[in-house]
Amino acid sequence: MSQVDNEEHTWALISWVIPLVGGILGLIMKPNSNYVKHWSYLSISFGLLIIVVEVVLGIISIPFIFMPILHLIISVVLSTLIGLGFLIVWIIGILRERSVIYWKPAVIYDIARMMGAQ
C-alpha cells in the first residue's frame, strides 16, 4: 500500500461517490496522482455502465408496452434488481477507497483499462 496524502484521498472519494462527473473532476484536479486516476477512471466507467444498462433496459421494455405484466417485470422488477446491484458495487467501492485499496471490479475495471487507466 503506497502513501496517499489527505487531498488525494478526498479527491478519490469524490471521484467514486459521484460516478462519471466525479471521475472527470478528479482527473482535472489531480492529474498526476495515480490513486486519484485509478478511482476516477473507475468512476467514469461505472457511470457509463449505469447509463448503458439503463438505456438497454428501456429499449428492451418498449416492445412489451402493450403486455402489462411483461412490461412491469422488465421495467420495474429487473430495473430495481440491477439498480440494487449497482448500489452494492458503489458501497463496496466506497469502502475499498476508504481503505486505500486499488480495487479492480471485473467489468468496470476492464472498461477503465480500455479508456487508458493504468
Secondary structure by P-SEA (a helix, b strand, c coil): cccccaaaaaaaaaaaaccaaaaaaaaaaccccaaaaaaaaaaaaaaaaaaaaaaaaaaaacccccaaaaaaaaacaaaaaaaaaaaaaaaaaaaaaaaccccccaaaaaaaaaaccc
